[in-house]
Amino acid sequence: MNPGSLFRATMALAVTLCCLTACEKHDGTDYFKSKCMAELNGQKYIDQTPVAYIFSPAAQKTPASDYDDDSARFTTNLRTKRGGPIVYCVEINLYAETAEEILHKEQTIERADMEYPDGEPSNLDYIIHCIDKRIPYATINGDVADEGSFKITSYDTEKGVCDGIFSLTFDEGTLTGEFSL
């Protein structure tokens, strides 16, 4: 068997196992169990990636999170319905002294004041400032949220399961959500 065939066979086996253990079906389509449900101004949104998307070279399974020893990033792409166009791309970046703080305490996000020589900083300038100073921040469609919170409500490191909630205030209102990864 050549290396390309071996890779395809391995991927097919991995997808099959994933479908059998970590998926749910809606309207005849298999989706990963990881999902985010959110609401803004009475409108409900969902993020749940179809299993078939993993075959796309540009695939990104969301919602998703990345954790380091003392920082975390949560991303979700919210739609008005499964498979619909993305309406809100949300990214929450958190910093703490220890990973335990992120896992056990509600994290608050407040837009920090920063002196900037040319008036108001751009979103990119502000984000760079937050990264350099380790200030928690969130973006919605690339715009920085004014304030918010993020909390892990339960997690199981052995099973790799994590549930949580968030709330972000920005110019359109307050986006609230709950997720399961």
Disulfide bonds with the S-S distance in Angstrom:
none
